[in-house]
Amino acid sequence: MTDRETATGVLGLVQAYVNTVDLQDGPDELKDPNTLSAWLVARGLLEAGTRADEADLRHAVAVREAIRGVIGANSGAAVYPVDVATLNGAVVASHVRVRFASDGKARLEPEAAGMDGALGRIVAAVFVAMGEEGWARLKTCDSHKCRWVFYDSSRNHSSRWCKMASCGNREKARRFRERTKAN
Ligand SMILES: [Zn+2]
């Protein structure tokens, strides 16, 4: 998917988490508790051997969609209170706080272990990403069925669709049909 722009570093982690599902065409990488824990362990966000259950999966997906919601604000969409509440809930459950490590540098870390801790690391990554220069370039695709998160590397930050060849053209065709119907 080289034509879907990808961010790096902490922005890339946030983008990768939200893009674990392709809402339009599938698949969903977080389709069951095992794939969820595998995804988190592979990225060092969850202790190896931690088992997730269905409630963890629902929570992780809710957090994922809440992050998609706040990224949508970069594309001009409204932020829903339910998304804000979901993210604050993940912060509270994980007890994320500032901790100075042995190298003298401060980080946001969860006190909670297990799945709550893993989701705490995700929301901490969102917080750090929001302080990055590229945050405003992280956008959700304007196609309501797609909402894929892409990194807008266009010079004037004007990209609206994840992939002009599909979403952009599909959206233009839809608007053309609506216009011609109205006449
Ligand atoms: Zn799209």
Residues whose N, C-alpha, C, O or C-beta is under 5 A from the ligand:
A	BS01	ZN	C141 S143 C146 R147 W148 W161 C162 K163 C167
